[in-house]
């Protein structure tokens, strides 16, 4: 019985970590460029395009306005189209990735817009192209803040995976609901909660340390 308990818990933990890594990677691929575009297409910025900016901002706000559980359910048909099923971990990764991407985009937008305009002007005066300004000025200058923002997004993914457990997505959320709540196993609920807290604390601690290290290194070379 104890061995089975350990197997269930370890499987739930590994599935949660796998969903976080895959969904986080996909969300970063979508959210990072989206957040940058939301900044550089603003009026007066290096790639000014107000129409595109408003369209993207509307899409981002629309997705962010939906509660997590509703967003997951709404995107299940898309998950079926992409992975061929609406159940399990693979199906959950699709709505989780799409749900986190707008949040990540807004966080990245906030980080990028904090870069002093004087540094952008200096790059422009030296003949730097927009892509060069993005890669050599905006991202490096905002990197400590970007790392903190990405850390917050990863923690939000853990929350998403827990909610996705309602639809049998696997992971610690599914373990807590199916075996803890529905079968009245308080021991499973307690272990699941402890693991989720530990996971969040570890990610937050790691993100803060990396951000501080990058910030110190940046000032060292300034």
N, C-alpha and C positions, 0 to 999 in steps of 0.2 A: 504493500500500500504506500509506504514511504517512498519507495523507488519510483512508483508510478507518479506520485506527487512531484518528485524532482524532475522527472521527464517532462511532465506537462508545463511546469514552471520554466524550465530551461528552453523548451520549444517556444513558449510564448515570448520569452525574452529575446531569443534569437530572431523570431519573426518581426518583433517590434523594431529591433536594431536594423534588420534588413530593409524594412519599409522606410525607416528614417533615412537610411543611406541612399536608396534608390529614388524615393520621392524627393528628397532634399537635392539630389544631383539634378533631377529633371526641373525642379522648381528654380534652381539657380540658373540653369541654362535659359529658362524663360524669363524669370524675374530680373536678372541682372541687366540684360540689354534693354528690357522694358523700362526699368527704373531710370537708366541712363537717358533713354530716348525722351522720357517724360521731362527731364531737365533740359536737355540741349535743344529741344524743339520749342521751348517757351519763347515768348516775345522778347527779342533783343539778345537771345543767346546764339551760340555758334552755328546752330542748324535750325534757325527759326522756322517753324511751320505750325501755326496756331490751329489750323484745321485738324492735322494729324494729332496734335497734342490733346485737343478736346475729345476726339474720337477714342483715343487710347484711355484717357482719364475716365470717360464715361463707362467703358467696358470694365476697367479696373474697379470702379466704384460699384458697378452693378453686381459683380461677382462677390465683392467684399460685403455687400449688404445682406447676402443670404446667410442664414444660420448654418453652421457646419453640417448638421444632420440632414437638412433639406438639400444642401449643395451635393452631398454625397449621394442621396437618393436620385436627384435630378440628373446626375452625371453617370448613373449606372448603365443606361443604354449606350452611352459612349464607351464605357468600359467593356461592355459586351462586344461592341464593334471592333475594339482594338485588341482585346485579349481573349475574346470568345466566351466570356462568362461574367456573371455579376456576383459571384461568390468567391470568397477567399482573398488571400493577400494580393495576388496579381490584380484582381479587379479593384481593390481598394486603393492601390497605388495611383490609378488614373485620377479619381476625384481628389485625392489628397494633394497630388502634384498641382493640379489646376487650382485647387482652393488656396494653396499656400502661395502660389506665384504672384497674385496681386498684392498680398500682404508684403511679400519680399520686395516687390517692385516699389511700393510706397516707402519702405524702410530705406532702400537704396537711394531712392529719389531724395529723401530727407538728408541722407549722409552726403550725397554728391552736391546738393545745393548749398551746403555749408562751406564749400571751398571758396576762398576769397576771390572776388572777381578780378582783383589786381593781378593775381597770378595767371589768370586766363588771358588778360590783356597783354601781359608781358610775353606770353607764348605767342599770341597773335602778332605782336610787334616784331617778333623774330621770324615770322613767316610760317609758323606751325599750321598744319592742316587740322581740320576737325578731329580726325581719327587720332592724330598725334596728341592733340590736347586731351582727348578722352583717356588714352592709354598712358600718357606720360605726366599729366597734370591732375586731372580729376580723380582717377582711381587711386594713384599713389598718395595724394593728399588726403583722401577720404578713407584710406585703408583701415586705420584703427576703428573708425566708426562703422565701416562696412562689416568688419568682423563681428562687432557687437550686434549689429543688425541681423546678420546671418545666424548668429547664436540664438537670438530671440525666435527667428523663424524655425530653426530646428526644434526648439522646445515646443513651438506651436504644432509642429508635425506630430510630436508625441501625443499631444492632446487630440489631434485628428485621428491618430491610429486607435486611441482609446474609444473615441466615439464610433469609429468604423467597426468596432467590435460588435455593435448592435446588429450589423448585417452579416456577421460571421466572417469578418475580415482576417481573423487570426490575431496573433499577438497577445500582449498582456490584457488589452481591453476585452477581447473576446473571452479570454480565460476567466477574467473577473466576472463577466456577465453570465456565461454559460455554466461555469463550474462553481463560481463563488456565490453569485446572487440567486440564480435559478435553483441551485441545489442546496442552498443555505449552508455553504461551507465558509464559515468565517475565517478559517485559517488561510484559505486561498485568497480571500479578499484582502486580508492583512498583508500577506506576503506580496501580493500584486501592488498594493499601495506603496509599500516600502521600496520595492524595486523601481516603481515609476518615480518616486521622490529622489532616490539615489541617482537614477539616470539623468533626471533634470538637473540636479545639483552638479553632477560630474560634467555635463555639457556646459553649464553656465560657468563653472570654475575654469574649465579649459578655454572657453571663449574669452573670458576676462584676462587670463594669463597671456594668451596669444596676442590679444589686442594691446596690452601693456608692453609686451616685448617689441612688437612692431612699432609702437609709438616711440619708445626709447631709442630704438635703432634709427628711426627716421630723424629724430632730433640730433642724434650723434653725428649724422652725415650732413646735416643742414649747415 
